[in-house]
């Protein structure tokens, strides 16, 4: 949003407007010198306005870039998961410290990268948060509600969660320190994928498949990376918000 003009800006614009209209008034004098002066004054007035708005637009752009830098946002995508696999894959392969992922059933992750899970666990600590398909209980689950919002069959997310647990059962048993899964019971809010010093994230929107939702990429050092990392840690470490699966 553009900020309001300051008093000095108004004075600048009014002075150049006055210069322009003085030039217009001199055009009525039928004399070569008057016409030359009039043309110069009109050009000066117009140039002043053009320069003012050019500088102002660049200031707005600079402020926007500064705000993005403070947040740590470095890129954005129309989709997540499969359509931007080329963004995820080199980062997964290059991870050396952590891969922390939070989503619903993460079927696309299992189908696209399941064969790499063991390799990831060999070079980084992998932690995955899946939705608890029974949460919050009382006959109505977040997973079933999300199925309805995405237009999927009821039980789709539950099946994805169960499939991920079966698929990773052996790896979790063989590498319990480096490949872990917990089921979260808090209200699902965002999809998060932290890979060392970068984090992909995006919201869950009604009537839109998760894979078709916009995704932002941010880096360590900005406010957004810190907030996402803290969010993941809070859900992961609090037994009131997540728990180990019952294999």
C-alpha positions in Angstrom: 0.0 0.0 0.0 1.3 3.4 -0.9 2.0 5.8 2.0 0.5 9.2 2.0 2.4 12.2 0.6 4.3 14.3 3.1 4.0 18.1 3.2 7.3 18.5 1.5 6.1 16.2 -1.3 3.0 18.3 -1.8 5.1 21.4 -1.9 7.4 19.9 -4.5 4.4 18.8 -6.7 2.6 22.2 -6.4 5.7 24.2 -7.2 6.3 22.1 -10.4 2.6 22.4 -11.3 2.8 26.2 -10.9 5.9 26.2 -13.1 4.0 24.2 -15.7 1.0 26.5 -15.7 3.1 29.6 -15.8 4.6 28.2 -19.0 1.1 27.5 -20.4 0.2 31.2 -19.7 3.3 32.5 -21.5 2.2 30.5 -24.6 -0.4 33.3 -25.2 2.4 35.8 -25.8 3.2 35.9 -29.5 7.0 36.3 -29.2 9.8 33.9 -29.8 11.5 34.5 -26.5 8.2 34.1 -24.6 7.5 30.8 -26.5 11.0 29.5 -25.7 10.6 30.4 -22.0 7.1 28.9 -21.9 8.3 25.6 -23.5 11.2 25.4 -21.0 8.9 26.0 -18.0 6.3 23.4 -19.2 9.1 20.8 -19.7 10.5 21.6 -16.3 7.2 21.1 -14.6 6.4 17.9 -16.4 9.9 16.5 -15.8 9.6 17.3 -12.1 6.4 15.3 -11.8 7.8 12.4 -13.8 11.0 12.3 -11.7 8.9 12.5 -8.5 6.7 9.5 -9.3 9.6 7.5 -10.7 11.6 7.9 -7.4 8.5 7.3 -5.3 7.7 4.0 -7.2 11.3 2.9 -6.7 11.1 3.7 -3.0 7.9 1.5 -2.7 9.7 -1.3 -4.5 12.7 -1.0 -2.3 10.6 -1.1 0.8 8.8 -4.2 -0.4 12.1 -6.0 -1.1 13.4 -4.9 2.4 10.3 -6.4 4.0 10.7 -9.7 2.1 14.4 -9.8 3.1 13.4 -9.3 6.8 11.0 -12.2 6.5 13.6 -14.3 4.8 11.3 -15.1 1.8 13.5 -15.8 -1.3 11.1 -17.5 -3.7 7.4 -18.5 -4.3 5.7 -21.1 -6.3 2.1 -21.6 -7.5 2.1 -25.2 -6.3 3.8 -27.6 -3.9 4.9 -31.3 -4.0 5.2 -32.9 -7.5 5.1 -29.7 -9.7 8.1 -28.3 -7.9 10.0 -31.6 -7.4 13.1 -30.1 -9.0 13.2 -27.6 -6.1 12.9 -30.2 -3.4 15.1 -32.9 -4.8 18.6 -31.3 -4.8 17.9 -29.9 -1.3 16.9 -33.3 0.1 20.0 -34.9 -1.5 22.2 -32.2 0.0 20.7 -32.2 3.5 23.4 -32.6 6.2 21.6 -31.6 9.4 17.8 -32.0 9.3 14.8 -32.7 7.2 11.6 -31.8 9.2 8.3 -32.2 7.4 4.7 -31.6 8.5 1.6 -32.4 6.5 -1.5 -34.6 6.4 -0.7 -38.0 4.9 2.2 -36.9 2.7 1.3 -39.5 0.0 3.3 -37.6 -2.7 6.3 -37.5 -0.5 6.2 -41.3 -0.1 5.5 -42.0 -3.7 8.1 -39.6 -5.1 10.9 -39.8 -2.5 10.2 -43.0 -0.5 13.2 -44.7 -2.2 15.5 -42.0 -0.8 14.3 -42.1 2.8 17.2 -44.4 3.9 19.7 -42.2 2.1 18.3 -39.1 3.9 18.6 -40.8 7.2 22.2 -41.6 6.5 23.2 -37.9 6.3 20.6 -36.0 8.3 18.0 -36.4 11.0 14.6 -37.0 9.4 11.4 -36.1 11.4 8.0 -36.3 9.9 4.7 -35.1 11.5 1.6 -36.7 10.1 -2.0 -35.9 11.1 -3.4 -38.3 13.7 -6.4 -39.6 11.7 -8.4 -40.0 14.9 -7.8 -36.5 16.2 -9.5 -34.8 17.9 -11.9 -37.7 18.5 -15.6 -37.8 19.4 -16.5 -39.3 16.0 -15.3 -36.4 13.9 -11.6 -36.1 12.8 -9.6 -33.3 11.2 -8.5 -35.8 8.6 -12.0 -36.6 7.5 -12.9 -32.9 7.5 -9.9 -32.2 5.2 -11.0 -35.0 2.9 -14.4 -33.2 2.5 -12.7 -29.8 2.0 -10.5 -31.2 -0.8 -13.3 -33.2 -2.4 -11.7 -36.6 -1.6 -13.4 -39.7 -0.4 -13.7 -39.9 3.4 -10.8 -41.9 4.7 -8.3 -40.9 2.0 -5.9 -39.1 4.4 -6.3 -41.9 7.0 -5.2 -44.4 4.3 -2.2 -42.2 3.4 -1.1 -42.0 7.0 -1.4 -45.7 7.5 0.5 -46.3 4.2 3.3 -44.1 5.3 3.6 -45.8 8.6 3.7 -49.3 7.0 6.2 -48.1 4.3 8.6 -46.6 6.9 8.2 -49.2 9.7 11.4 -51.1 9.0 13.5 -47.9 8.5 12.2 -46.4 11.7 13.0 -49.6 13.5 16.6 -49.8 12.1 17.4 -46.1 12.4 15.3 -44.9 15.4 17.5 -41.9 16.0 17.7 -40.6 12.4 14.2 -41.4 11.0 11.2 -40.6 13.2 7.5 -40.1 12.8 5.0 -38.6 15.2 1.3 -38.1 14.8 0.0 -34.6 15.6 -3.3 -33.9 17.2 -3.4 -30.1 17.0 -5.5 -28.2 14.4 -3.8 -28.5 11.0 -2.7 -25.1 9.8 0.3 -25.2 7.4 2.4 -27.6 5.4 6.1 -27.3 6.4 9.3 -28.7 5.0 12.5 -27.6 6.7 15.7 -28.7 5.0 18.8 -27.5 6.9 18.8 -23.7 6.5 15.7 -23.4 4.2 12.0 -24.0 4.7 9.2 -24.5 2.2 5.7 -23.8 3.6 2.2 -23.1 2.5 -1.4 -22.9 3.9 -4.2 -25.4 3.6 -7.1 -23.8 1.7 -10.7 -25.0 1.5 -11.9 -26.5 -1.8 -8.3 -26.8 -3.1 -6.0 -29.8 -3.2 -3.0 -29.4 -1.0 -0.7 -30.1 -3.9 -2.3 -27.2 -5.8 -1.7 -24.6 -3.1 1.0 -21.9 -3.3 4.3 -22.4 -1.5 6.9 -20.0 -0.3 10.6 -20.6 0.3 12.4 -18.9 3.1 15.9 -19.0 4.6 17.4 -19.0 8.0 18.1 -15.5 9.3 14.6 -14.2 8.5 11.6 -14.0 10.8 9.6 -16.6 8.8 12.2 -19.4 9.0 12.5 -18.9 12.7 8.7 -19.0 13.2 8.3 -22.1 11.1 11.1 -23.9 12.9 9.7 -23.0 16.2 6.2 -24.1 15.2 7.5 -27.5 14.1 9.6 -28.0 17.3 6.6 -27.0 19.4 4.3 -29.6 17.9 7.0 -32.2 17.8 8.2 -31.9 21.4 4.9 -31.4 23.2 3.1 -34.6 24.1 -0.2 -32.7 24.2 0.2 -31.9 20.5 1.8 -35.0 19.0 2.6 -38.6 20.0 4.5 -41.6 18.5 2.5 -43.9 16.3 1.3 -47.2 17.7 2.9 -49.6 15.2 
